[in-house]
Amino acid sequence: MRFIITNRWCLLALLSLTAITSQPAIAQQAIELENTSWQLVAIHAANDTAFVPANPENHLLRFRLDNRLQIEADCNQAGATYSQDADSLTITELVTTRKLCVAPSLFNRYILNLMRTQALRIEGENLIILTDLPSEWMEFEPYVFTPGGF
């Protein structure tokens, strides 16, 4: 009788272990963009080139309600719509002012990469936006507005 009880416990333990190890891995938590703001850290390009803005707070993405995107692009303002499906991101209907920003400006590269956006991912706390060119991607960090000093 003791042998049967022990075997039942072993069988139960084996079945529990099998059930735990055969379950699919938990998928990465979905990235929720709505009501978040990000400032540009760098635009990464071929040959490990990185374009770093002199003033990151002048290169912002603000994901608003109803799939609206508010964009600060150096000395220009822009707006767009965005759609997200898991790690896929599309930016459409992008309109921007066209002031001539003081050199060296990242305006053109920044806007062109936003128009070519295809996917996103989170690395640590940073948002990575991938374009249709494998060698070009942008890195953003969370942006929190802090009023100027008094």
C-alpha positions as CSV (number, residue, x, y, z in Angstrom):
1,M,0.0,0.0,0.0
2,R,2.8,2.4,0.9
3,F,4.4,1.7,-2.5
4,I,1.2,2.7,-4.3
5,I,0.8,5.9,-2.4
6,T,4.5,6.9,-3.0
7,N,4.1,6.1,-6.8
8,R,0.9,8.2,-6.9
9,W,2.8,11.2,-5.3
10,C,5.7,10.7,-7.8
11,L,3.3,10.5,-10.7
12,L,1.5,13.6,-9.5
13,A,4.8,15.5,-9.1
14,L,5.9,14.3,-12.5
15,L,2.6,15.5,-14.1
16,S,2.9,18.9,-12.4
17,L,6.4,19.4,-13.6
18,T,5.5,18.4,-17.1
19,A,2.6,20.9,-17.1
20,I,4.8,23.7,-15.9
21,T,7.6,23.1,-18.4
22,S,5.3,22.5,-21.3
23,Q,3.5,25.8,-21.0
24,P,4.5,28.5,-23.5
25,A,6.7,31.3,-22.3
26,I,4.8,34.4,-21.2
27,A,4.8,36.9,-24.1
28,Q,6.5,40.2,-23.5
29,Q,4.1,42.7,-22.0
30,A,2.4,44.9,-24.6
31,I,3.8,48.4,-25.0
32,E,1.1,51.0,-24.3
33,L,2.0,54.3,-26.0
34,E,-1.1,56.3,-25.3
35,N,-0.5,59.2,-22.9
36,T,3.3,58.7,-22.9
37,S,6.0,61.3,-23.9
38,W,9.5,60.5,-25.1
39,Q,12.6,62.6,-25.9
40,L,15.2,61.6,-28.5
41,V,18.5,60.1,-27.2
42,A,20.1,59.3,-30.5
43,I,19.4,58.5,-34.1
44,H,21.5,55.4,-34.9
45,A,22.7,54.8,-38.5
46,A,25.1,52.6,-40.5
47,N,28.7,52.0,-39.4
48,D,27.7,52.6,-35.7
49,T,27.1,56.3,-36.4
50,A,25.0,58.0,-33.8
51,F,23.4,61.4,-34.2
52,V,22.8,62.9,-30.7
53,P,20.7,66.0,-30.4
54,A,22.3,69.0,-28.7
55,N,18.9,69.6,-27.0
56,P,17.0,66.4,-26.6
57,E,13.9,68.2,-25.2
58,N,13.6,69.8,-28.7
59,H,12.9,66.3,-30.2
60,L,9.8,64.9,-28.5
61,L,7.1,62.4,-29.3
62,R,3.9,62.7,-27.3
63,F,1.4,59.9,-28.0
64,R,-2.0,61.3,-27.3
65,L,-5.6,60.0,-27.2
66,D,-7.3,58.7,-30.3
67,N,-4.0,57.7,-32.0
68,R,-2.8,61.3,-32.3
69,L,0.9,62.0,-32.2
70,Q,2.4,65.4,-31.3
71,I,6.0,65.9,-32.4
72,E,8.6,68.5,-31.5
73,A,11.2,68.4,-34.3
74,D,14.0,70.8,-33.4
75,C,12.6,74.3,-34.3
76,N,9.5,72.8,-36.0
77,Q,6.2,71.3,-34.8
78,A,4.5,68.3,-36.3
79,G,1.5,66.2,-35.9
80,A,0.6,62.7,-37.2
81,T,-1.6,59.7,-36.5
82,Y,-0.2,56.4,-35.4
83,S,-1.4,52.9,-35.3
84,Q,0.1,50.1,-33.1
85,D,-0.4,46.4,-33.3
86,A,1.8,44.6,-30.7
87,D,5.4,45.6,-31.7
88,S,4.3,47.1,-35.1
89,L,4.1,50.9,-35.3
90,T,3.0,53.0,-38.3
91,I,3.0,56.8,-38.4
92,T,0.8,58.4,-41.1
93,E,-0.6,61.7,-42.1
94,L,2.5,63.5,-40.8
95,V,2.4,67.3,-41.3
96,T,5.1,69.7,-40.1
97,T,6.1,73.3,-40.2
98,R,9.2,73.9,-42.3
99,K,11.3,76.5,-40.5
100,L,15.0,76.5,-41.3
101,C,16.6,75.2,-38.0
102,V,20.1,76.3,-37.0
103,A,22.8,73.9,-38.1
104,P,23.6,71.2,-37.2
105,S,19.9,70.2,-37.1
106,L,18.5,66.7,-37.0
107,F,15.2,67.8,-38.3
108,N,15.3,66.1,-41.7
109,R,16.8,62.8,-40.5
110,Y,14.3,62.7,-37.6
111,I,11.2,63.4,-39.7
112,L,12.3,61.0,-42.4
113,N,12.9,58.2,-39.9
114,L,9.5,58.9,-38.3
115,M,7.8,58.5,-41.8
116,R,9.7,55.2,-42.3
117,T,8.7,53.8,-38.8
118,Q,7.8,50.1,-38.8
119,A,8.2,48.7,-35.3
120,L,9.1,49.4,-31.7
121,R,10.5,47.7,-28.7
122,I,11.4,48.7,-25.2
123,E,15.0,48.3,-24.0
124,G,15.2,48.9,-20.2
125,E,13.2,52.2,-19.9
126,N,14.0,53.4,-23.4
127,L,11.7,53.2,-26.5
128,I,13.4,52.0,-29.7
129,I,11.7,52.9,-33.0
130,L,12.8,50.8,-35.9
131,T,12.6,52.0,-39.5
132,D,12.3,50.1,-42.8
133,L,16.2,50.4,-43.1
134,P,17.8,47.9,-40.7
135,S,20.8,50.3,-40.2
136,E,18.6,53.2,-39.1
137,W,16.7,53.3,-35.8
138,M,16.0,55.9,-33.1
139,E,16.3,55.7,-29.3
140,F,14.1,57.7,-26.9
141,E,13.9,58.0,-23.2
142,P,10.9,58.9,-21.1
143,Y,10.2,62.6,-21.0
144,V,8.8,64.3,-18.0
145,F,8.2,68.0,-18.1
146,T,9.9,70.0,-15.4
147,P,9.2,73.7,-15.2
148,G,12.2,76.1,-15.5
149,G,14.0,77.3,-12.3
150,F,12.5,80.0,-10.1
